[in-house]
Amino acid sequence: MADRAGPAKRVPLASRVYDELRRDLATGELAPTERLRAERLARRYGVSRTPVREALARLQADGLVQRHSDGLYLYRPRLNELDELYELRIVLESRGFQRTASSVHAPTPGHDLPTVRAELARWLRYRDAPPEPGPELVAADEQFHTELLRAAGNSALAEALTAMYLRVRPVRTMDMPTAERVAAMTAEHITIAEQVLSGDTEQALRTLTAHLDSSRAHVRVRAEQAIAFTKLGRAVRD
């Protein structure tokens, strides 16, 4: 029905499908290993295949969807690229701490403390009632780091971090951390926030760097498992 309405109607419809599909891929509503078939997605979003194909083309241009020999799939970074993205993440988040440090020649304001307090309060609640492993936990973790970086006073850094998350998230959403890992992540977030609030920026940066290195190690293991799974699936299909 949407296609018969004419070109003027197809553009906003394709944009809606693009937004919904992008959100579902990012939050894990669609499995990262699932082939993105236009027919199935058209039924999911209640549209014809034309706006779905347009949305998929946009996602492919964005680099969030990639074509394999048997169809389109959610982008998953290669191992060397994953390491590079995490290196970028460490640079971005570390810069947030560096720019809030005062110097004799150019004193700069510290973090926006109300924002840090709000994140601390949220993770103290999570300590008592942890979110379930999965997309909700990934989103909560990303929010902590993005808000902490935004609290350093440079929104462009936070936007760059958000863009980096879009590249890494397909692997992260496949990860199912244990209760012990969730508890460790929560405790580290709380410690980082408390150190920022106490003014111990140098120690907070050391804690943050160790936290990010641990996250990179876990995500790399998950990426290796995903690559092995993909190869096995292809071997079975062949």
Secondary structure as UniProt FT lines:
FT   HELIX           3..5
FT   HELIX           7..27
FT   TURN            32..33
FT   HELIX           38..45
FT   HELIX           49..62
FT   STRAND          65..68
FT   TURN            69..70
FT   STRAND          71..74
FT   HELIX           79..100
FT   HELIX           113..128
FT   TURN            133..134
FT   HELIX           135..150
FT   TURN            151..153
FT   HELIX           155..172
FT   TURN            173..174
FT   HELIX           179..197
FT   TURN            198..199
FT   HELIX           201..237
//
